[in-house]
Amino acid sequence: MKKTILTGILFYTSILSVLLVACQKEEHPQKQNEYDASVAASWMNLYLRLTKVTPGFNSVVATRAYAYAGLTLYESLAPGSKDLQSIMPQLNDAPLIPAVQNEKKYYWPASANAALASVTKKLFGNASAAMVTAIDSLENDWNNRFQNKASAEEIQLATAFGKQVATIIFDWSKTDGGHEAYNNTTSATYVPPTGAGMWVPTPPAFGKPLHPYWGNNRSFIKNIVTETQPAAPIAFSTQQGSAFYNEVKYLFDRSKQLSGNDSITVKFWGDITGNYNAPAHAANIVTQLIQRKNLSLYDAAILYCKHGIAYSDALISSFKAKYQYNLLRPVSYIREVFEETGWNPVIPTPPHPEYASNHAVISSAAAQVLAARFGTNTMFTDSTYTAEYGVRIYPSFQKYAEEAAMSRVLGGIHYHFTALSGLEQGKKVGNRVNQLVFLK
């Protein structure tokens, strides 16, 4: 039965002649918004580079940066549309954004540019001199382009407002529990519990537990972490024929039958050297969709904001479960119980507990946001790693989430039940984020 489920989940058509777009009604402004999304997309593309080369910006830390960037982008633009409102009152202990001068004209792309330049420098406080120069260059490039688009006063007013928004949101971010986490990803005070079935450091690095208190961070949406926690995992057992033993055996047997396409799937979604990390990959999918669907700057800002919040809150929810249950990883079980001391997963096991599966939770949360905007049965392609692994085609956002989750099972770092549970957990997060109200 599991083999059938996994095969169905990983199947996607190589050639589809008809693009099915079943767009649902979604919160987005009317057609009068004339700005295109290029300024927002260019900053998100710079984030791909920043998260790849800045020390300490693993998937966890980078997810937080993308979330605050998306929120800053949206809040720097919302007053420019008669249809939109600030969402800060709906967020967890968030400050309010001051009103703009309604009698004055603002050139809103300049607000977005200034806001993202400012908050990016703050979020990436340890960026190299070369990347700081890249940030300044992008900001200046857009400022030069704006000169023949609006008056000096309109640009100046928008720039000042964008910087003000960035400062307010960044100052709020410093109290969430993850400020400057790039400097300290582990905690000297955390002592993992011991006992049967408890997590232990895994080969090859046998690293200390990563971000053990991340699940205690302030979420963007109040109470979303407690509302989306998964049920307890399958009871641990080393007894042959037990539910847990069979789960591990399934993973172990599957690991010996991987096809070439299976290995590509694992590496495509793997947070490994040479690839983007998980939030960068996911944000790039969003950018591709924005560009292919020709969304306006306002529509793009809503999507980057919702996607970032969903990803970030999903990760907090996932880490809350991880360090509550502290379940051991497959490699530890297989080497000890199966006595397969030479067995290794396809990709290295991350240094934190097994349950829940980050990839399953965050991918499922993101899929809910994307489906709400573009439609449940929308086909799309992911060209993030065209040169390395080819273009991936998905008949729906749900299938994208399922493949991302199951890549961890094929890779040998998560049990099958963990992936399935994570998909449900992420769906709850995404549905909660979709309740945010952007329209007045």
C-alpha positions in Angstrom: 0.0 0.0 0.0 2.8 2.4 0.9 4.6 1.7 -2.3 1.5 2.6 -4.2 1.1 5.8 -2.2 4.7 6.8 -2.7 4.7 6.1 -6.4 1.5 8.1 -6.9 2.9 11.0 -4.9 6.2 11.1 -6.8 4.6 10.7 -10.3 4.3 13.8 -12.4 3.8 14.1 -16.1 6.7 15.0 -18.2 4.7 16.7 -20.9 1.3 18.4 -20.4 -0.3 20.2 -23.3 -3.0 22.1 -21.4 -2.4 24.5 -18.6 -5.3 24.2 -16.2 -5.8 27.4 -14.2 -8.7 27.2 -11.7 -8.0 30.5 -10.0 -10.0 31.0 -6.8 -11.2 34.4 -5.6 -8.3 35.8 -3.7 -7.5 39.1 -2.0 -5.7 41.2 -4.5 -6.2 44.8 -5.7 -8.0 45.9 -8.8 -6.5 46.5 -12.3 -5.8 50.2 -11.7 -2.5 49.3 -10.0 -0.1 50.0 -12.8 3.3 49.0 -11.3 4.9 45.7 -12.4 6.6 43.4 -9.9 10.1 43.7 -11.2 11.5 45.7 -8.2 10.2 43.1 -5.8 11.4 40.1 -7.9 14.9 41.7 -8.2 15.2 41.9 -4.4 14.0 38.3 -3.9 16.6 37.2 -6.5 19.3 39.0 -4.4 18.1 37.1 -1.4 18.9 33.9 -3.3 22.5 35.0 -3.3 22.6 36.4 0.2 21.2 33.2 1.8 23.7 31.1 -0.2 26.8 32.9 0.9 26.1 34.6 4.2 27.5 32.7 7.2 24.9 31.2 9.5 22.0 31.5 7.1 20.8 27.9 7.1 17.3 27.1 6.2 15.9 28.1 9.6 17.6 31.5 9.8 16.9 32.2 6.2 13.2 31.4 6.5 12.9 34.1 9.1 14.6 36.7 6.8 12.3 35.9 3.9 9.3 36.3 6.1 10.2 39.8 7.5 11.3 40.9 4.0 7.9 39.9 2.5 6.0 41.7 5.3 8.2 44.8 4.9 7.6 44.8 1.2 3.8 44.6 1.6 3.5 47.2 4.4 5.7 49.6 2.3 3.2 49.4 -0.5 -0.3 48.9 1.1 -1.1 52.6 1.5 -0.6 53.0 -2.3 -3.6 51.0 -3.1 -7.1 52.0 -2.2 -8.0 48.4 -1.8 -5.4 47.3 0.7 -4.9 47.7 4.4 -2.0 47.1 6.8 -2.1 43.5 8.3 0.0 44.5 11.3 -3.1 44.6 13.6 -3.8 41.0 12.7 -0.2 39.8 13.7 1.2 38.8 17.0 1.9 41.8 19.2 2.9 43.8 16.1 3.4 47.6 16.1 1.3 49.8 13.9 2.5 51.4 10.7 2.0 55.2 10.6 -0.3 56.7 8.0 1.0 58.5 5.0 0.2 62.0 4.0 -2.9 61.5 1.9 -2.7 64.9 0.3 0.8 64.0 -1.1 1.7 61.8 -4.0 4.1 58.9 -3.5 5.9 56.9 -6.1 5.3 53.5 -4.5 8.0 51.4 -6.2 10.5 53.7 -4.6 9.0 52.9 -1.2 9.4 49.1 -1.8 12.9 49.6 -3.0 14.0 51.7 0.0 12.2 49.4 2.5 13.8 46.2 1.1 17.2 47.8 0.9 17.0 48.9 4.5 15.5 45.8 6.1 17.9 43.5 4.1 21.0 45.3 5.5 19.5 44.9 9.0 18.4 41.2 8.6 21.8 40.2 7.1 23.8 42.0 9.7 26.8 39.8 9.1 26.8 40.0 5.3 30.2 40.4 3.6 31.4 43.7 2.3 30.8 42.4 -1.2 27.2 41.6 -0.5 26.6 44.9 1.2 27.9 46.5 -1.9 25.5 44.4 -3.9 22.6 45.6 -1.7 23.6 49.2 -2.2 24.1 48.7 -6.0 20.6 47.2 -6.4 19.0 50.0 -4.4 20.9 52.7 -6.4 20.1 51.0 -9.7 16.4 51.2 -9.0 16.7 54.8 -7.8 18.3 55.7 -11.1 15.5 54.1 -13.0 12.9 56.0 -11.0 14.2 59.4 -12.0 12.2 59.7 -15.2 9.1 58.0 -13.7 8.1 60.5 -11.0 9.0 63.8 -9.4 11.8 64.2 -6.9 9.3 64.9 -4.2 7.2 61.8 -4.9 10.3 59.6 -4.8 11.6 61.2 -1.7 8.4 60.8 0.2 8.1 57.2 -0.8 11.7 56.5 0.1 11.3 58.0 3.5 8.2 56.0 4.2 9.8 52.7 3.0 12.7 53.2 5.3 10.3 54.0 8.2 8.4 50.8 7.6 11.7 48.8 7.5 12.8 50.3 10.8 9.5 49.6 12.6 9.3 46.0 11.4 13.0 45.2 12.0 12.8 46.6 15.6 9.8 44.3 16.2 11.7 41.4 14.7 14.4 41.7 17.3 12.0 40.5 20.1 10.8 37.3 18.4 13.5 35.0 19.7 15.4 34.6 16.5 17.3 37.9 16.3 20.8 37.4 14.9 20.4 33.6 15.1 23.1 33.3 12.5 25.6 33.9 15.3 24.4 31.0 17.4 22.5 28.1 16.0 22.9 25.8 19.0 22.5 26.3 22.7 25.0 25.4 25.4 22.2 25.2 27.9 20.2 22.5 26.0 20.6 18.9 27.2 18.8 16.4 25.0 16.7 13.8 26.8 18.0 10.3 26.8 16.3 6.9 26.6 14.9 4.4 24.2 13.9 6.1 20.9 15.3 9.4 21.9 17.3 11.5 19.3 21.1 11.2 19.4 23.6 13.1 17.2 23.9 11.5 13.7 26.8 10.7 11.4 28.9 11.9 9.8 29.3 15.1 11.7 27.5 14.1 15.0 26.6 17.7 15.4 25.0 19.3 18.4 21.2 19.8 18.3 20.3 22.7 15.9 18.0 25.5 17.1 16.6 23.6 20.1 14.5 26.6 21.2 13.2 27.8 17.8 9.8 26.3 18.5 9.4 28.9 21.3 9.9 31.8 19.0 7.1 34.3 18.5 5.0 33.4 15.5 3.6 35.9 13.1 0.0 34.6 13.7 -0.9 34.3 17.4 -1.5 30.8 18.7 -0.8 29.2 15.3 1.9 26.9 16.8 -0.3 25.4 19.4 -3.2 25.1 17.0 -1.2 23.2 14.4 0.8 20.7 16.5 0.7 17.1 15.2 -0.5 14.1 17.1 2.2 12.0 18.9 4.3 9.8 16.5 4.0 6.1 16.3 5.1 4.5 19.5 8.8 3.6 19.4 9.6 -0.1 19.4 12.5 -2.3 18.3 10.2 -5.4 18.2 10.0 -7.0 14.8 6.6 -6.7 13.3 5.7 -3.6 15.4 4.4 -0.5 13.6 7.5 1.4 14.2 9.8 -1.4 13.2 7.9 -1.8 10.0 8.1 1.9 9.2 11.9 1.7 9.5 12.1 -1.5 7.4 10.0 0.1 4.7 12.5 3.0 4.5 15.5 0.7 4.7 14.2 -1.6 1.9 13.2 1.4 -0.2 16.7 2.9 0.2 18.1 -0.2 -1.6 15.8 0.2 -4.6 16.3 3.9 -5.5 16.1 4.6 -9.2 18.1 7.3 -10.9 15.0 9.6 -10.9 14.6 8.9 -7.1 18.2 10.1 -6.5 17.5 13.3 -8.6 14.4 14.0 -6.6 16.3 13.7 -3.3 19.0 16.1 -4.5 16.6 18.5 -6.2 14.9 19.1 -2.8 18.1 18.6 -0.7 19.5 21.4 1.4 23.0 20.4 0.4 26.2 22.1 -0.6 25.8 23.8 -4.0 22.1 24.1 -3.8 19.9 26.8 -2.5 18.5 26.2 1.0 14.8 25.4 1.4 13.3 28.9 1.8 15.4 30.2 -1.1 14.2 27.4 -3.4 10.6 28.0 -2.3 10.9 31.8 -2.7 12.3 31.2 -6.2 9.2 29.2 -7.1 7.1 32.2 -6.0 9.1 34.5 -8.1 8.8 32.3 -11.2 5.0 32.2 -10.7 4.8 36.0 -10.3 6.8 36.5 -13.5 4.9 33.9 -15.5 1.5 35.2 -14.4 2.6 38.8 -14.8 1.4 39.9 -11.4 1.3 43.5 -10.4 3.7 44.8 -7.7 0.8 44.9 -5.2 -0.3 41.3 -6.0 3.4 40.2 -5.8 3.7 41.9 -2.4 0.7 40.1 -1.0 2.0 36.7 -2.2 5.6 37.2 -0.9 4.1 38.3 2.4 1.7 35.4 2.8 4.2 32.9 1.6 7.0 34.2 3.9 4.7 34.1 6.9 3.4 30.6 6.1 6.9 29.3 5.7 8.2 30.9 8.9 5.3 30.0 11.2 5.3 26.4 9.7 9.0 26.1 10.7 8.3 27.3 14.2 5.4 24.8 14.5 7.7 22.0 13.2 10.5 22.8 15.6 8.1 22.9 18.5 7.1 19.3 17.7 10.7 18.2 17.1 12.0 19.1 20.5 8.8 18.0 22.2 9.1 14.4 21.0 12.9 14.2 20.4 12.4 11.1 18.2 15.6 9.4 16.8 16.5 9.5 13.2 16.4 6.5 10.8 20.2 6.3 10.5 20.5 5.7 14.3 17.8 3.0 14.3 19.1 1.2 11.2 22.7 1.1 12.4 21.8 0.0 15.9 18.7 -2.2 15.6 19.3 -3.6 12.1 23.0 -3.7 12.8 23.6 -2.1 9.4 26.6 -0.1 10.6 27.7 1.0 7.2 24.3 2.3 6.1 24.0 6.0 5.2 21.2 8.1 3.8 21.5 9.7 0.4 21.9 13.2 1.9 23.3 14.0 5.4 20.9 13.9 8.3 20.3 17.4 9.8 21.3 17.8 13.4 17.9 17.9 15.0 15.2 15.4 16.0 13.1 13.5 13.5 9.5 14.4 14.1 8.1 16.6 12.6 9.6 16.8 9.1 10.5 20.4 8.3 10.3 19.9 4.6 6.9 18.4 4.8 5.4 21.1 7.0 6.9 24.1 5.2 6.2 22.8 1.7 2.6 22.0 2.6 2.0 25.4 4.2 3.5 27.1 1.1 1.3 25.0 -1.2 -1.9 26.1 0.6 -0.9 29.7 0.0 -0.1 29.2 -3.6 -3.2 27.2 -4.3 -5.4 29.9 -2.7 -3.9 32.5 -5.1 -3.6 30.5 -8.4 -6.0 27.6 -8.0 -5.9 24.1 -6.6 -5.3 22.4 -9.9 -2.9 24.8 -11.5 0.0 23.1 -13.3 3.4 24.8 -12.9 7.0 24.2 -13.5 10.0 24.7 -11.3 13.2 25.8 -13.1 15.3 26.5 -10.1 17.9 23.8 -11.0 17.4 23.4 -14.7 21.1 23.0 -15.4 21.7 20.5 -12.6 18.5 18.4 -12.5 16.2 19.6 -15.3 12.8 21.3 -15.1 10.3 19.8 -12.8 6.6 19.8 -13.8 3.7 19.6 -11.2 0.0 19.2 -11.9 -0.8 21.0 -8.7 0.7 22.7 -5.7 -0.3 19.7 -3.5 1.8 17.4 -5.7 4.8 19.8 -5.3 4.4 19.6 -1.5 4.1 15.9 -1.5 7.2 15.4 -3.7 9.2 17.7 -1.4 8.1 15.8 1.6 8.6 12.4 0.2 12.1 13.3 -1.1 13.1 13.1 2.6 11.8 9.6 2.8 13.7 8.5 -0.3 16.7 10.3 1.0 16.6 8.2 4.2 16.3 11.0 6.7 12.6 10.8 7.6 10.1 8.0 8.2 7.2 7.8 5.9 4.7 8.5 8.7 6.6 11.6 9.6 6.3 13.0 6.0 2.5 12.3 6.0 2.0 13.9 9.4 4.0 16.9 8.3 1.9 17.4 5.2 -1.2 17.6 7.4 0.5 19.9 9.9 1.6 22.3 7.1 -1.8 22.3 5.6 -3.2 23.6 8.9 -0.6 26.4 9.0 -1.3 27.4 5.4 -5.0 27.5 5.9 -4.6 29.7 8.9 -2.3 32.1 7.0 -4.9 32.2 4.2 -7.3 33.8 6.8 -5.3 37.0 6.9 -7.3 39.8 5.5 -5.5 42.2 3.1 -8.5 43.9 1.5 -10.1 46.8 3.3 
